[in-house]
Every structure is written in C-alpha cells, then in structure tokens.
C-alpha cells in the first residue's frame, strides 16, 4: 500500500547532504565585502508560494539590507552573525541561536567565515520576494 503522508521532510536526510549551489543576492541586499560567494538551496515552498525554507551559507563579510521585502527567520548552524539596525542597535548570534529579520528591516548584516543558517521566509501576498 502506497499512502501519501500528511507531513514532509524539509532538508536532506542526515549524512546525504549534497553541495549547495551558488545563489543570487536577494532584492534589497548589497554585499559590502569582496569575495563573498553565497550558496544555498531551497528545501520547501508551500502551495501559496508565500512560505519557503532552505539553507544559506557564505564566506565572511557584510551585507547592507535596505527595506527587507519579507519576514525571515534564521537558525544559525555555523559561525557568528552580527545584526545592526538603522538606529545603531546591534546584537550577535551564534550556532544554535535564532534571529528574526522583520519585513521593512534596514541595517547591516555581518557574518564570520563559513557562516551557515537554515531560513524560513514569509512573503507578502503583494509579491515581495521570499526566496
């Protein structure tokens, strides 16, 4: 009997991880450091195309974020992330910690070498890019 389950694995089965492909910078994000090569893989996108999740990693550097078009949660799996908002408030997050970047966020994202995180992105109905 072949029965479809009501749940879905998000990500890869442990010990079968494949290489991540090069990805483009998201809208509203400008790399400020040379040599940054973002890599990622989307693991899930729902039927409405609003909710997605995946993995993202990059070499050390900083990224200017202007008016983030979507809500995004990051669960850090390697390295350190420092977020600074437009008012100058900042905080650092390391492996095992989670940070939420709200829609409309403007600020600076700086991360260590070999930074990696899982993300969950919620895109607006009006079409803000959630990838």
Secondary structure as the mmCIF struct_conf table of DSSP 4:
data_model
#
loop_
_struct_conf.conf_type_id
_struct_conf.id
_struct_conf.beg_label_comp_id
_struct_conf.beg_label_asym_id
_struct_conf.beg_label_seq_id
_struct_conf.end_label_comp_id
_struct_conf.end_label_asym_id
_struct_conf.end_label_seq_id
BEND BEND1 UNK A 6 UNK A 6
BEND BEND2 UNK A 11 UNK A 11
TURN_TY1_P TURN_TY1_P1 UNK A 14 UNK A 15
HELX_LH_PP_P HELX_LH_PP_P1 UNK A 17 UNK A 20
STRN STRN1 UNK A 21 UNK A 22
HELX_LH_PP_P HELX_LH_PP_P2 UNK A 24 UNK A 26
TURN_TY1_P TURN_TY1_P2 UNK A 27 UNK A 28
STRN STRN2 UNK A 29 UNK A 31
BEND BEND3 UNK A 33 UNK A 33
TURN_TY1_P TURN_TY1_P3 UNK A 34 UNK A 35
STRN STRN3 UNK A 39 UNK A 45
TURN_TY1_P TURN_TY1_P4 UNK A 47 UNK A 48
BEND BEND4 UNK A 49 UNK A 50
STRN STRN4 UNK A 51 UNK A 58
BEND BEND5 UNK A 60 UNK A 60
STRN STRN5 UNK A 61 UNK A 65
BEND BEND6 UNK A 67 UNK A 67
BEND BEND7 UNK A 69 UNK A 69
STRN STRN6 UNK A 70 UNK A 78
BEND BEND8 UNK A 79 UNK A 79
STRN STRN7 UNK A 80 UNK A 85
TURN_TY1_P TURN_TY1_P5 UNK A 86 UNK A 87
BEND BEND9 UNK A 88 UNK A 88
STRN STRN8 UNK A 90 UNK A 94
TURN_TY1_P TURN_TY1_P6 UNK A 95 UNK A 96
STRN STRN9 UNK A 98 UNK A 101
TURN_TY1_P TURN_TY1_P7 UNK A 103 UNK A 104
STRN STRN10 UNK A 107 UNK A 111
TURN_TY1_P TURN_TY1_P8 UNK A 113 UNK A 114
STRN STRN11 UNK A 115 UNK A 123
TURN_TY1_P TURN_TY1_P9 UNK A 125 UNK A 126
#
